[in-house]
Amino acid sequence: MSKRQLLISGAVALACGAILVIFTDIETGVVRWVNCGPLGGPQEQRSEICR
């Protein structure tokens, strides 16, 4: 594997990792909003996550 291919592979891996982190943060926020917001039941709204 040449140095150029290694750099490109590293850049692609870094980009994939960044995309995974971004989507995980968005998913966590959406789940918290659904559970703690107007759509969540009283039990979920009193949970430790919603405090």
FENDAGI-V226527 format. One record per run of one state. SS is the DSSP state (H for helix, E for strand, L for the rest). FROM is the first residue (numbers start at 1). TO is the last residue. If there is no record, write none. Layout:
BEGIN
((SS	FROM	TO) (SS	FROM	TO))
END
This chain:
BEGIN
((L	1	2) (H	3	36) (L	37	41) (H	42	45) (L	46	51))
END
